[in-house]
Amino acid sequence: MQNNAIHALAKLVNRALSKVQTGSSSQDRAAHDSVERAPDGLPIPSEPLIKLVAGPRAGISWFLEGGRRGAESIVEILERNGARFADLRAILDFGCGCGRVIRHFSSAAGTKFYGADYNPEMVAWCERHLPFAKFTSNGLGPPLPFPSKKFDLVYALSVFTHLSEELQFRWMEDLSRVLKPGGFLLLTTHGESYLGHFSDEEKQQFRSGKLITRGVANSGTNTCSAFHPPAYVRAELAKDFQVLDFIPEGAKGNPTQDAYLLRKPPLSTRLMTVGSNAYKSY
């Protein structure tokens, strides 16, 4: 998908948002959502599903706008690192929810899209309403039901922000497995912008490069939170990947979250961590 296609999509979404009614009761809204369609012609999920993926105060407007921004940022981050989204043949939305982001790629030609999520209700909705992609459920822990070396890109937006440290490492290993050599992993994290929410002890831990986790007994839900110092991501979480790019608060669809673009080392390249301008082989 080229930039002009994304901008055209943005205009369509913005026009639709002005027409969406947001003042109805929860019961009326649920009925309305079951038949309302966005400019892309795809259905809009029910209010409960929207709130699960976009936050307790989110409505249709932010669900569509946030998803559009998320899709746009994926394309932009790849392009700023010399990779064309349109050249990727197989893409996985890991933690796809009810299609908040993947729906905005419905018109992308020549690419096969897949979605995976821990919530079977979300997956069932996507299977019914987003026919351009294939969807599957996954467990709280790995593995994914895909063969090794399948995907050119996996993106995980606001997924590692809600997992225990143990699960994060296990999923990084499995995502590496399903990526092709040289494939990309784009993920978002809670970074320094969240320091204001920390206790003094947590601030000290974060600044010393240690992961902060809360509610790990509820991993995989919004009541579990993880906060990633950039140094921790580079040295620990992404140690088996090349770190191509780090954009503080760069996750447009998940405002204030940091964005990382990682790359599974090609078979011909020894394992190393590089800066965003230190590679030319894509």
N, C-alpha and C positions, 0 to 999 in steps of 0.2 A: 504494500500500500504506500503510495507516495504522499508527500505532505499536502498537495492540493486536494487529494481525496479526503484526507483527515479534516482539512479546513471546511470542505463542503459538508462533511458529516456534522461538524460542529454547528454550522449554520442551521441545518435541519433540526438538530437536537434543540438548539436555542429557541427556534420557532415553536417547536412542540411544547416546550416547557411553559410557554406563556398561555397555552391552552389547557394545561392540566389543572383540574380543580383540586385544591388541597384542604378545603374547609369542611368536607363531609365527615360524618361520624365514622368510627372504625368499621362498623358493619357495612355502611354504604360504600366506603372506600374499598373494602375487600371485594365487594360485588363489582365495583367499577373497574378495579385492577384486572379482574378476570377477563374483561373484554377489551380494555383500552390497549391500543397499540402505539408504540413509539414510531418516530419517522422512519426507522429502518424496517417497519412492517412487522416487527417481532413483538409478542405480548409483553406486558409489564407484570412482574411478579406481584403477589399479594403483599399487603402491608407488613405482616409478620416476617416474611422472608426478606423484604427490603431492610427491615430494622436489624435483622440478624447479621447481614453482611455490611451494612453501611452505617450502623450505629443507632441507638435507641431514639434519637431525635430526628433521624433522616426520613425524608419523604421521597416521593417520586422524582421531584426535581433534582435533588442531590444524587439519588441513585443513578439517574441518567447522566448528569453532568460529571459526577465523580468518576463514573465508569469511562466516559469519553476522555477525561483528562488522563486517566490511567493508561488507556490504550495509546493515546497520543504520546505520553512520556516514554513508553516502551520503544516506539518507533524513533523518537528523537534521541534517546540515549544510545541506541544501536548506531544510528547514523553519525552521531558525534564521535563514535569510535570506529568509523570506517566500515560498518556492516549495514547492508541493505535489507530491510525487513522483507521486501518482496522476493529476495533470493532464498529465503528459508523455506524448506519444504515441509517440515513437521514441527508443530509448536504445541507445547503443553501448558495449560493454565492450571498450576498446582494450587489447590484451594480456590476452585472456581466459583464456589457459592452458587447463587442463582443466576450466574452469567453476567454479573455487573460489568466486567471488562471485556470478556470474550465476545459478547454480542456485537461490539463495535468493529469486529473484524469479519463480520458475516459476508461482506462483499469482496474480501480479499481473494483474488483468483490465484490458482496454482499452489496453494498451501493447504495442507491438511491440519485441522485444528482438533485438539483433544482437551478435555477437562476432567479433573479428578478432585473429589472432595470427600471429607470425613463424614459429612451430613447426608444421609441417603435421601432425605426429603428434597434437599437442594438438587441433587443429581437427578432425581426423578422429574423435577420441574424442567431442568435443562433438556433432558431427553425428550420431553413432550413438546417443548416450545422452541428449541434452538437446533433445528434439523441439519444445519450446515456443519456441525461438529459432532464428535463422538465423546460420550461421557461415561465415567465409571466411578464407583465408590472405592475408597481406600480405608484402611484401618487407621487407628491413632498412630500406629507405628508402621514402618516399612514391612514388606516391599510393595511397590506399585505393581499392578498387573500388566506391565509392559515388558517387552524384551529389551535386552541391553542394546545400547547404541542406536536408539530409535529417533531421538529428537535433536533438532538443530538449536532450539531455544526452549528453555523452561523458565517461566516467570512465576514468582511466588510473592504476591503483594499482601503485606500484613498477615503473613503466615508464621514466620519465625518469631514474630512479636508475641505469639500466644502458645509457645511450646517450652517445655522444660529443657534444660541444657542437654540432658541425655538424648531426648528425642530430636533435638536440633542436629546433633552430630550423626545420629542414625539416618535422618532424612538427607543430610548433605551427602552421605555415602551412597544412598540409593539414587538420588538425583544425578550424581556423577555417573552411576551405572547406566541410567537410561539416556544420558546425553551421548551424542556422537563425539569422538575425539575432535577437539576444536569447537565444540558446541558451547552455547552461551547459557548462563544462569543469571537471571536478574531478580534480585530480592530486595525487600525493604525492611528497615529496622527502626526501632525507637532509639534515637541517638541523643546528642547533647541538648537538643531543644526541650527535652523532658526533665532537665536537671531541677527545674523549679518544683517538681512534684516529689523530689527525693528528700529523705531524712538526711541529716548531716553525715551519718555513718554511710548511707548509700552513696552520697556524693563523693565521699572519700574513696569508696570502693570503685566507683565508676571512673573517677579520674586516675586511678591506679591501673586501669585497664581490665577490670574484672566485670564479668556479666552480672547484671542485677535481675533476679527473677522474683515474681510474686505469684501466689496461688497455683503452684505447680501441680497440686493435687487435681486441679481442674484443667490440665493441659488440653489444648484443642478447643477451648472455649474462650470467650471474651473476658472471663474472670481470671484468666491466667495472663500475666504480662511479663515480657522480657525486654531488657534495655541493653543495647549493645554499644560499648565504646568502640570507635573505629579501630583502635589498636588491637582489640580483642578479635574483631572480625578478620583482620589481616593475619594475625599470628595464630589464631586458633580455629575459628569457624571455617574460614576459607583457605586453610593451609594447603589443601590439595588442589587448589585452583589458582589460575592467574587472575590477579585483581586488575582489571582493565580500567575501571572508573569508580570513583566515589563522589557522590553528589550530596552534600549536606542538605537536608530538607528537600531533596529532589524528587520525591514521590508525589507528583501533582494530584493523583487520585486519592492519596492518603496524606493529606497535608501535614506537614512538620516531620514526617518520617524521612529517614535517609534512604538513598538508593545506591545499590552496588551493582555493577556489571562484572560478572566473573566469567572466566573461560576455562573449560576443561582442556588441559594441555593436549595439543596434537600428539600423535604417536611419535612424530619425529622430533619433538621438543622435550628437553629435560624439564623436570618439574621445577618451577621457579615462580616467584611473585614479581610482577612487573608493574610499572606505572602506566598511566593511560596513553603515554606517547612513546612507549618503549617497544612496541611491536608493530610489524608491518606485514605480517604473513597472511592476514585474512583475505 
